[in-house]
Amino acid sequence: QLRLVESGGGLVRPGGSLRLSCAGAGFPVDYYTIAWFRQAPGKEREGVSCLSSSGFTIEYADSVKGRFTISRDNYKNTVTLQMNSLKSEERAVYYCRGGGGWGQGTQVTVSS
């Protein structure tokens, strides 16, 4: 299994922004589709966004369309999730997945 490492979580006020990064540990992230998931307390893990290896296919959950943006930096070997206009109900652990592997997750808390 491949290893991914997330970073960038933290505490933000409602309406604020955070930028999450997913780094491939020892493999190029552009070899695989990389997806972001999140899991809120007491809820199932849900897909948030994904970016295909070609870069031509990008998908977003309906709940984040227009607010979240996924992108890739091949030089830094990272896939980034820019999250704007965050809502309190989006408090969750955010994970990235690619090549069959999962990251350890990064906590996002949206609270005033």
N, C-alpha and C positions, 0 to 999 in steps of 0.2 A: 504494500500500500504506500501511496505517496503521502508526504507530510506537508501540511500547509500551516501557516502561522498568521493569525489575525492580530491586528493592532488598531488602535484609534478609538476604542470605546471610551465611555466616560459619562459624566453627568451634564445634562443640558436642559435648559428651560424649554417649556412648550413654545413651538415656533422657531426654535433654534436649529443649528446645523451641526452635524458631525461628519467626519470623513473616516471611513474604515478602509483598512488595507489588508490584503490577503497576499502573502508572499509564498512562492513555491520554494520548498527547502530541497535543493538539489535537483530540480527539474524545471524546465521552461514552462511557464504558465500558459504560453500560447500553444502548447501541444494538446491541451484539453479544454473542453467546455468547463468554465468555472462558474459556480453558482453560489449565491448567498441565500442562506436560510436564517430564520430566527425562531426562537422558542421562548414564549412568554411563560411566566409562572402558571402552572396548572393547565397549560395548553399544549397541543401537539406542535411539533416543529413544522413550519410552513415555508414554502419557497418565496423568496422576495424578488430575486432578479438573477439572470444568467447571461453569460456572454460566450458565444461559440468560439472555438479555436480559430476559425477563419476571421472572426471579428464582424462577420456580416449579419449574424443573428443575435439580437438582443431582446430579451423578454423581461417584463415586469409584472408583478402582481397588480391587480386592478387598484388595490388600496394604496399603492405607492406611486402610480403613474403620475408624471408631472412634477414629482417632488424628489425622487431618487434618480441618480444617474450612475450607471456602471461603466467603467472604462478600464483600459489596460495600458500599462507602461512596460513594454518589452525590455527596455534598458534596465529598469529597476526590478524587473521580473515580479511585478505586482499587479493585482486586479483591485481596483478601488471602487468603493460604493460611497458616493456623495449623497448624504441624506439631508434634505432641507425641510423646513416647516414641520419639524418633528412633533408628534402628538404624544400625550401622556400614555396612551394605550400601546405605544410602540416600544415601551420598556420591555427588553428581552435580552437574551444572550444571542448574539449574532455569530453565525458560523459560515465559513466558506467550505466548499466541497469541489474536488476535482480529481479525475483519475482514480476514483474509488476511495480517495482519502478524505478525511475531515480535519479541519483545524480544531483547536482546543476551545474556541469561542472567545468572544469579547463582550463584556457587559455594556449595554446601553441603557441608561436611566434617563427618563424624561420627566422632570418634576420641577415645580416652582418652589 
